[in-house]
């Protein structure tokens, strides 16, 4: 399970996990992606653009736009995941859904 979780985090496939059973793993995956990938690459792009002589080329502008779009889409995705986990918890609290916590063997399977 340890190496499988690393593979899911490395490839971004952690998004496919069901949020009602793996909310902690999803949160860790999104935090790692945000703080170890998206934000550092955005800073690298900004610093590279500021060090270039003359005007910024159209390719650099497009790359900067894509970095900002990635940050915006990741923020939207994180907020949707938080909303889904809260709705799952409310449904369980009100008895609308019969969620039972999975055992560790069921989670690994």
C-alpha positions in Angstrom: 0.0 0.0 0.0 2.8 2.4 0.8 4.3 2.2 -2.7 0.9 2.2 -4.3 0.0 5.4 -2.6 3.3 6.9 -3.7 2.5 5.9 -7.3 -1.0 7.5 -7.0 0.5 10.7 -5.6 3.3 10.8 -8.2 1.1 10.3 -11.2 -1.9 12.4 -10.0 -4.1 9.3 -10.0 -5.1 9.9 -6.4 -8.0 12.0 -7.8 -9.7 8.7 -8.8 -10.0 7.6 -5.2 -13.5 7.9 -3.7 -13.7 10.9 -1.4 -15.9 9.2 1.2 -13.2 6.6 2.0 -9.9 8.4 1.2 -10.5 12.1 2.2 -7.2 12.3 4.1 -5.2 10.8 1.2 -6.9 13.2 -1.2 -6.1 16.2 1.0 -2.4 15.1 1.2 -2.2 14.6 -2.6 -3.7 18.0 -3.4 -1.4 19.7 -0.8 1.7 18.0 -2.2 0.7 19.0 -5.8 0.0 22.6 -4.8 3.1 23.2 -2.7 5.6 21.0 -4.5 4.6 21.4 -8.1 2.2 24.3 -9.0 3.5 27.1 -6.8 7.2 26.5 -7.3 6.8 26.2 -11.1 4.8 29.5 -11.1 7.7 31.2 -9.2 10.2 29.7 -11.6 8.2 31.0 -14.6 7.9 34.5 -13.1 11.6 34.7 -12.2 12.6 33.4 -15.7 10.4 36.0 -17.4 11.8 38.8 -15.2 15.4 37.9 -16.1 14.9 38.0 -19.9 16.2 40.9 -21.8 13.7 42.9 -23.8 10.0 42.1 -24.1 8.4 38.9 -23.1 7.7 36.6 -26.1 4.3 35.2 -26.9 5.5 31.7 -25.9 6.5 33.0 -22.4 3.1 34.8 -22.1 1.2 31.6 -23.0 3.3 29.6 -20.5 2.6 32.1 -17.8 -1.2 32.0 -18.6 -1.1 28.2 -18.5 0.6 28.2 -15.1 -2.0 30.6 -13.7 -4.8 28.6 -15.3 -3.4 25.4 -13.7 -3.4 27.2 -10.3 -7.0 28.3 -10.8 -8.2 24.9 -11.9 -6.4 23.2 -9.0 -8.0 25.6 -6.6 -11.4 24.9 -8.0 -10.8 21.1 -7.8 -9.7 21.4 -4.2 -12.8 23.4 -3.2 -15.0 20.8 -5.0 -13.3 18.0 -3.1 -13.8 19.8 0.2 -17.5 20.4 -0.6 -18.0 16.7 -1.5 -16.4 15.5 1.7 -18.6 17.9 3.7 -21.7 16.7 1.9 -20.7 13.1 2.6 -20.3 13.9 6.3 -23.7 15.6 6.4 -25.4 12.7 4.6 -23.9 10.3 7.1 -24.9 12.6 10.1 -28.5 12.8 8.9 -28.7 9.1 8.2 -29.3 9.5 4.5 -26.5 7.3 3.5 -25.3 4.1 5.1 -21.5 4.8 5.1 -19.4 2.6 7.2 -15.7 3.0 7.6 -13.7 0.6 5.5 -11.3 -1.8 7.2 -7.6 -1.5 6.3 -7.9 -4.7 4.2 -10.9 -3.4 2.3 -9.0 -0.1 1.6 -6.0 -2.0 0.3 -8.2 -4.2 -1.9 
